[in-house]
Amino acid sequence: MEIGKPTRLTDKKSIVQKIIGEFRNALITRTLKPGDKLPTEIELSRRFFVSRNAVREAIKMLVALGVVEIKRGNGTYVAKGISTQIIDPLIFSLLLEGGVPDELLELREMLEIGILEIVLKKVTKKDINKMEKAIQLLEEDCKKGETDREILRKHDLEFHYAFAGATHNPLIIKIAKTIWEMFKASIEKAVYSRPEDTVERHKMILKAIKEKNLEKAKEAIYLSLEKWGRDLHTYT
């Protein structure tokens, strides 16, 4: 498996962009396939003439996007359920502009707080019912000790989709779904680690929406994103 040719880069963001770009190209050309094992950090750092820290930063982003997965003690592999968003030109350009986990966190903060402000103006009883149903599904998962990550993520995203749907703006809904899908791997990890916390935060958000309380809703969203942001800085 080949991932690019040795190229000397000096700017940290350019380094991360280069590495992610090579992964994207390898996926498009099918020289990199689901299940393939990646070179080690040392090998990649030599290939790109960069530090291991720079390689680690790029891998963090690829893990967050669901492109690669870390198997402790066994190495890093291309994920079997790769998000097609990595190949989308618009999303890929956003990733290259973002470059580091903190900026990805800011992207989600901007998106979800922006959605919230519109939701408070346009939310309907039907929207509230959809969000309540999504919370109920995740709450039932907690009660029965659900351990299937995909199910937990699906039920968590149903709340987010209902939340975005309450804007009644198809453009916002499409962009929101695309960004959440882009981060599905890291969202899944955050929900799996403590699903009961996710339920409580969703309840806080919904309660504030019902009360039309912008500040309380913002606080709940920031709490939710804080946990996700911490996970974004780790491999698994």
Secondary structure, 3 states (H helix, E strand, C coil): CCCCCCCCCCCHHHHHHHHHHHHHHHHHCCCCCCCCECCCHHHHHHHHCCCHHHHHHHHHHHHHCCCEEEECCCEEEECCCCCHHHCCHHHHHHHHHHCCHHHHHHHHHHHHHHHHHHHHHHCCHHHHHHHHHHHHHHHHHHHCCCCCHHHHHHHHHHHHHHHHHCCCCHHHHHHHHHHHHHCHHHHHHHHHHCHHHHHHHHHHHHHHHHCCCHHHHHHHHHHHHHHHHHHHCCCC
